[in-house]
């Protein structure tokens, strides 16, 4: 026991005197003089000694403790008050409550897009995607809109420079998601049931209801016996579920789109006696099916398209489409 005390004394004095700063000194003090330190462990072991040895060992241990305490106090006095205050300020109080981390939110257009996808998926539709930078063929020609066709004026197009490439085909920022339908039909045989959501671009002046970029979701269904009644039922069901209103009704008004024949504008009534135009649709033009490699004598189908931004504006009562793209947290934090 005497040897152990001498060793403890030597090691303790060495640790205390060699402390380079206040933190190391504090660690040495806890190790040798703390409630669970080396000296405390030694005192706990005295109960196992014979009675005649216990008193003498206790006295020696107490003397070692006093020596180490004096060395610790002397060393501690060498450090300036400023250093101790600096170390104290750097300590972390683990008992303090943590700061709550503010979680992000999904963008309102993302919320609407996911809801639309889920509704159509529940009706058996697959989600298909395509590039935002498109070729003239997929964006126009394959959709029965050749270069000379006046219908091209309906889409104010962002044409892009091709650069020094061998392929001289014109490229552009897609003006609608309809090219996805052609790309999908080229790689998949009917029957087909897809939706094609995504961002599109139009070169036009911006105001509360128009933007140079916005989002669409288009649908395509191709089979042997598809009629107008099929897409009317599907679109009406979609709007009823999207607006959570079983009283919603739709009506079809004759219209014109180069890629469908016949073509319709879809008006929606939410039971208030007012009609609002929300989508366009029609039976897929045979030339579009042929351009995509589908036998138009055997297969037929319908297509429809609607603006997700407009759906979001109605659903959340937003009066300016530009708010979706300004990244203003005062607006985004409402969702």
Order of alpha helices (4+ residues) and beta strands (2+ residues): alpha-alpha-alpha-alpha-alpha-alpha-beta-beta-alpha-beta-beta-alpha-beta-beta-alpha-beta-beta-beta-alpha-beta-alpha-alpha
